Amino acid sequence: MQVYVEPAKRAGRRKLISEAQLTRSNVDRSNDCILLTFEAAGLYDASRYRYTLKLSPESIATLRGYL
């Protein structure tokens, strides 16, 4: 899995902040939602952060449409 970040409201470069294999330890469930948690760098410094994406059932259905 590759994760990129870039400024949303101005021109700027896209930066790769994480490149790691998605594993079972990154995935969890909360009610009907799927949680993806991973560590990645920030945009402007070398600090590491833990990011969590909470995917609703509607978001999951949208992603399934691309498989």
Secondary structure, DSSP 8 states (H G I E B T S, - for coil): -EEEE--SSS----EEEEE----GGGEEEETTEEEEEEEEE-SSSS-EEEEEEEE-HHHHHHHHTT-
